[in-house]
Amino acid sequence: MSDYDYLVYTDGACIGNPGPGGWAAIIRGRDGSERILAGNAVRTTNNRMELIAALEALRVLPEGVRVLLRTDSRHLADAIEKGWAERWRAHGWKRNRRERAENSDLWEQLLAELERRSVRIEWVRSHNGDPLNERCDALARREAERATGVDAGYESALAHQQEILRSTEPSGTQHAVIECRTEAGGAVVITDGKSSVRLERQQIPELISKLTKLLVS
């Protein structure tokens, strides 16, 4: 801790991807104090939870401080330490000529917070015996299991994508609106307003695996 004012661990989790998600951050000060932050969303992605965890942790720290932030997200660590996120921003949030950078709303905010502090980001291997990483992982997973919050950025992007799809369809085309909600205990209900399917939490990974195989076959 001699080179840093704060040691921060962050993690994100998602039940399905997208699906109910949670994030957590553990912040330790030079004086030995500890602060825990956590949150969730009923519909989001794992990468968004990882980014929100880092963003919310930095937001509560004073400007100008030195921070060592540890994460088990390669995506987050490499995008910052290798300068990818800064290049995406410089090119109008595009990864290349054809692909847009995902989650630009969060990357833009995160880069702004990083510029207000001296932050070094280190990648740590998950489930490798690091006590703070293990604690952070457990906190994030618990948040995902009891998710009731809203990821406004994800919902906005999803609504925009749906509007684009509707604008390209012939007039008069009608589609059922599919809704997905999480019940107490982690069960997920999928409905089109006429019929519903209820999945227990333990069934979701198997369903995702089967759908993935169908899509790539």
NORQUI-V861696 format. One record per pair of residues at least 24 apart in sequence whose ideal C-beta (glycine too) atoms are under 6 Angstrom apart, sorted by sequence separation. I is the first residue (numbers start at 1). J is the second residue. D is the distance in whole Angstrom. If there is no record, write none. Layout:
# NORQUI-V861696
i=[I:I]
j=[J:J]
d=[D:D]
This chain:
# NORQUI-V861696
i=[5:18:23:50:85:18:17:21:25:47:1:17:23:23:27:14:25:12:14:12:12:81:12:80:145:10:10:77:77:10:105:8:74:67:69:51:65:66:67:68:69:70:72:63:55:70:72:6:48:51:55:58:8:5:5:6:7:8:9:10:72:4:4:38:40:38:42:26:41:48:40:44:41:40:41:26:41:44:24:24:24:23:22:22:22:9:21:9:20:11:11:9:13:20:12:13:11:15:13:42:20:16:16]
j=[30:43:49:76:111:45:45:49:53:75:30:46:52:53:57:46:57:46:49:49:50:121:53:121:186:53:54:121:123:57:153:57:123:117:119:103:117:118:119:120:121:122:124:116:109:124:126:61:103:106:110:113:67:65:66:67:68:69:70:71:133:66:68:139:143:143:147:132:147:154:147:151:149:149:150:136:151:154:136:139:140:140:140:143:144:132:144:133:144:136:137:136:140:147:140:141:140:144:144:182:182:204:208]
d=[6:6:4:5:6:5:6:4:5:6:6:5:5:4:6:4:4:6:6:3:4:6:5:5:5:4:5:5:4:6:4:5:6:6:6:6:6:5:5:5:5:5:5:4:6:5:4:6:6:4:5:4:6:4:5:5:5:5:5:5:6:5:4:5:4:5:5:6:6:6:4:4:5:5:6:5:4:5:5:4:4:5:5:3:4:4:5:6:5:4:5:5:4:4:6:5:4:5:5:5:5:5:6]
